[in-house]
């Protein structure tokens, strides 16, 4: 189990990583391990400030595997909000390129 990463400035502003705050107790409750497998590029910025069209253009290189991360098997990807799905898609693509067999998604909220 892993979470959609936030940018370093956003983590510093909030004081925590929301995905990890959700994923860690959830993983413990499910008897699974939680590992931060993904990193978001510093320059990628916040999706919340973008239009839908801009969100859908998120480059693949904006989300990468962390150094030394080796996803395998089925990965549950946790995020707080699903808006366009582009960030989730980029996360799944990075994990599948790194060896994950399947990526499943769990979000708390869906923007309509």
N, C-alpha and C positions, 0 to 999 in steps of 0.2 A: 504494500500500500504506500502511496505517495500523494503529494499535493501539488497543485499548480503553484509555482513559485511567484513571489512578488519581487519587484525591483528593490535593490538595496535602499535607495532613498525612501521608498514607500514603507519598508520595514522599519527604518529609523524613525520616520514620522509617526507611525502607529505605535512603535515600541514592541511589536510582535509580528509574526507571520500568521495571518488568519488561517491559511490552509493547514499549516502544521498544528495550530491550536484545535482545529476540528479533527484532523486525521489521527493525531496521537491517541486521544482517548477512545476514538472509534476503533482503531486497530487493536488496542488493548482489550476492548470489550468483545471484539470478534476473535481474539486469540491469535492475531497476526502481528507481524512486525511493521513498523512505520519507518520508512527511509526517505530522506530528502534526496531524490534522484535527479531533479531538474534544477536548472538555473535560468533566470531571465536576464537578458542582456541589459546592462546599465542604461543604454541609450533608447531602449524600447518604449519607455514612458508608460503612463497609465492609460488603459483602454477606456476608462470612464470619461475621459475628456474628449474622446473622438466620436465622430459620426459613425453610423453603421457602415458606410462605404469604406471609411478609413480603417475601421476595425477589421473588416474582411481582408484587408491588404497587409496584415501583419506578416512580415517576412519569416521564412522558416528559421533563419539564423537567430531570431529573437529569443527562442527557447532551445536550450541545448541540455545534454546530459552533464551532470556535475563530473568533475574529474574523478575517475575511479569508479563511477557508477556502472553497475552491470545489471540492468533489468532482465528478468527471466520469468518465464511462465505467464500467468495471468496477473495483471497489475490493476488494482483499483485506484483510480485517480480521483482525488477529492478536491472540490472547489466550492467557493461560497456562492457565486452567481454565474449562471449560464445566460449570456446575452445573445451573441451571434454564434457562438460555438467555435470561433476561429482559434482562440487561445487553447481550448481543449484539443482541437485538431492538431495544432502545432506540438503540443505536449505528447500526444499519442504518436505522432510521426517520429519525434525524437526517440521515444522509448522503443518503438518497433524497429527503428534503424539500429538501436543499441542491443537488440536481442529479445525484447518482450514478444511473447507469442500472441498476446491479446491484451487490449486495454479497455477496461470498463470504467464508466464515469458515474460519480455520485455528486450531485450538487444540492445545496440547501434551497436555493431559490432559482426561479426561471423568469427572466424578463419577457413580457409579452408585448 
